[in-house]
Amino acid sequence: VNQSLLRYWENEFDILKPKKNGKGDRFFRPEDVKNLKLIHHLLRQRKYTIEGAKEFLKSNKTAAQKFEMIRSLQKLKSFLLELKASL
């Protein structure tokens, strides 16, 4: 993702709060990276608008947990497909 897009998302979504040093460089914590992945998933894969993604995140406090579960299941699926192909 472009740096400018990250800065835009930081301004639009309240859940993104990276630490900044004196020069203004951003340091994303693991929690911020998870939130970025969730926002990317909502906007790019599920085709939400910015406003729709904001509403989804406000109304679904467990959205991050569901997203992590989906990601782990996708990893498991790809592993099983690779295993099947090697047989």
Secondary structure as GFF3:
##gff-version 3
##sequence-region A 1 87
A	DSSP	alpha_helix	3	12	.	.	.	ID=ss1
A	DSSP	beta_strand	19	20	.	.	.	ID=ss2
A	DSSP	beta_strand	26	27	.	.	.	ID=ss3
A	DSSP	alpha_helix	30	40	.	.	.	ID=ss4
A	DSSP	pi_helix	41	45	.	.	.	ID=ss5
A	DSSP	alpha_helix	50	59	.	.	.	ID=ss6
A	DSSP	alpha_helix	63	86	.	.	.	ID=ss7
###
